[in-house]
Each structure stands twice: as structure tokens, then as C-alpha cells.
Amino acid sequence: MAGMTASSPRPQTMAEKILSRRGDRAVYAGDLAVVEVDQVMVVDSIAQSFIERMERDLAAVPKFPERVSIVVDHVAPASTVSVAQAQKEAREYAARTGVRLFDVGRGICHQVLMEEGLARPGWIVLGSDSHSTTYGAVAAFGTGMGATDIALAAASGKTWLRVPESVKVTFSGELRPGVSAKDAALEMIRVLGADGATYESVEIHAGERFSRGERMTLANLCVEAGAKAGLVVPGGEILTDYGYDVPEWVYPDEGATYRQTVEIDLSALNPRMSAPNEVDNVHDVSALRGLKVDQVFIGTCTNGRIEDLHAAAEVLRGQRVNSATRLLIIPASSEVMERAMEDGTLLTLQRAGAVLGTPGCGPCMGRHQGVLAPGEVCVSTSNRNFIGRMGDKDAHIYLASPAVAAATAVLGHIALPEDVRAAVGA
């Protein structure tokens, strides 16, 4: 691991190190830090509020337009006239200020920024979406903020933070066949609890394990334990397949101080599922087998990447979605969709009876493209199963991996891929 810098006399966590580098002094948990912001991300659902803060309240324009991105993803395409108007205003604002605009169909904000190289090691990325912790997959300090804080950062190029304490999560062992990074992430949230890392940085030590996409899943779910940031210690293929010649990877120092340490043995994990209505209400899928399911949704910033579509296609190949169940599949970005077109994955999903949607958030936040009716049960690869999250308050949401979601769609009830194989064999 990298040693301490000259400006940091004591060992530092990843969060402390990044905030020190982007500020003007060495900082530690509990300190206040004023730091340079490398990227400000604004989603369509908050764009109107952001623009009002900038133009009415601050009478300002972005100090660094190239560091601001607006992404139309939460309700894309627009579902109502008011949503269409808000998106129109976002497009006009981008045109007159020179900030980046990723319009309908480009994909989910976090996936798009990663693909575009707008989240890099050691950067600070602020997003108007709580799952901005996702950027920690590449050792960027990503965190969600509201419209006012986002606007202030865009106007000044800086933000202030209380340096968070850190929780160290170490993964040991290896995942068994049929168990995924989503299962590891859900187990991490079960162990930490829904408020177990409130305003803290979850620092994930996974060694050489996990691809960039899998690390995005892990970092993404950290906010479900209340975390301010989720940072995955660099290692494995991400060091060579990241996409930049010499990225400035950030590592924690030996002897850094953690408020809590947790170890999770991956070899002991079975496929996991969050039951209603909290993400930390985690069980083995086998304990929930047989529950009738009305809708299955595969996508979102948690599990809408190409490897997730591949996992679903592997289960669905040669199968048909159960006649009593709907299967919605929405790629996380246009890039993911194109790759799935090129390798035949989308054709496999379509032939199985899946309904394919425009790259974006889809029904994740319950505003369009698959809203749930009262009493309906949904298995989703998303990150939240709160009351009313995907539609009616009396609907029920279970969170799972893409493979489990696909198996559920085939059999019409909560199931494992092995159940599909057994049914076919029968």
C-alpha cells in the first residue's frame, strides 16, 4: 500500500487521504475540510431546483462548466407534461451555460459518468442522487447532496465536508458458483444495519476480487447503511482495465484508524435477498422460495450492466417468462445496450418474453415504466425496497441478484437458477 504523504503525519483512511489531497491540509475524521470538486452531477428530477438555486438565489453560473453534468435518466423519456417541461429547461440551461448534457437514452447518471471518465481515482464527485457513493468503485469520493449544496459547489468549484469516520469491511474467501457481488453487498448491509454507517465512509477491502462493475454494486449499496461514501480499495483487474494510462490510485495507510471493522467470509454466502421493507432485512433466497411474484425488474445503477444482463440471459436462454409474471429489463446505459445487441444478449432476453426499456432508471423510483399496483409483489435488482418505492404503498419489493431475478421470472415465484434447471430436467 502507498505510504503516508509528507502532509499527513498520521496514517490515513482512503476518505481522509482523498479529502486531504483535494484540500489544503491533512485532515482526519471529525475535521472540517474545504475541498476542490472535480465533478458535479445533476439528475433530471432535481434539475429545476438546481437551476433555481443557481440563477435566482445565487445569481451565478458554473465556475467550471466542464465539471458539471446534467443527466436525464430518472424519468426518461418524460412521463407527463410537467416532467417534459423540467427536462426542456435542463436542456436550455445546458445550452446557455456550456455544461454537459446526457439526454434521454444515454443512461443512468452513475453508469454514464463512469463510462465517460468523469469519475476518477482521488476525485471528489458530488451528485444530486444518494447513490453517488457508486463512484467509490474507482477510488473516487462520491457522495450525494441536495440542490442547494450542489448549486454552491457548481458556482464556487468547492464544497465543505466534515471528514467522516471510516468503517473497514474486509471480504475474505471466494464466492461459490451461483453467488454474486450483489449477494456480498446485501450481506454487508445486513451486517452493518440500515443506520450502521451513518455519515461514515465504508472502506471495502476486497483484495484482487471483483470487476469494476461488481465494485460499483458494492459501493452503490453502501448508502443503504447510511454511509456518506463507499470506497473500494483498488486491486485486481481494475488496475489494468480501468481505461487510463496511469490513474492515481488511492490506498489507505497501514495503521489507519477505523471506528469499526467487519469481516465477511464470501465462501460462506448463499444467494441473498432483501425482504420488505428494509434493505438490511436480508435472508437466504432458499428461505423465501415459492412466494408468487407479479413483476421482475432487472436493471438500475446497482445491476444494469452488461455482466448483469449476461447473468440473466444465461438463466433465460431457451426459457419463457411465466405467464403470470412480467419481466422488465432496462440496460444501465446506451453503451451497455449496444454491447448486449452486438453479442446477442438482447435477442435472448426478448425471445424469453422480457420487455426491454430505454436505458435509464426505469421503475426504480416508482414514477414510470413499471409502477406496481396494490398488493403486487416485485423482485428487483435495484437498491431499495421501501414502502411505496416502486408504486403503491401496499406493493412488496424484494431485492436480489440478476440470476435470481431471472429464475423468478421463469417460474413465477421466488426461485434460484438451480430450480429452473430442475424444472427443465423434470
Summary of the structure (lengths in Angstrom):
residues: 426
radius of gyration: 20.9
end to end distance: 52.6
largest distance: 68.6
contacts: 1637
relative contact order: 0.13
helix: 37%
strand: 20%
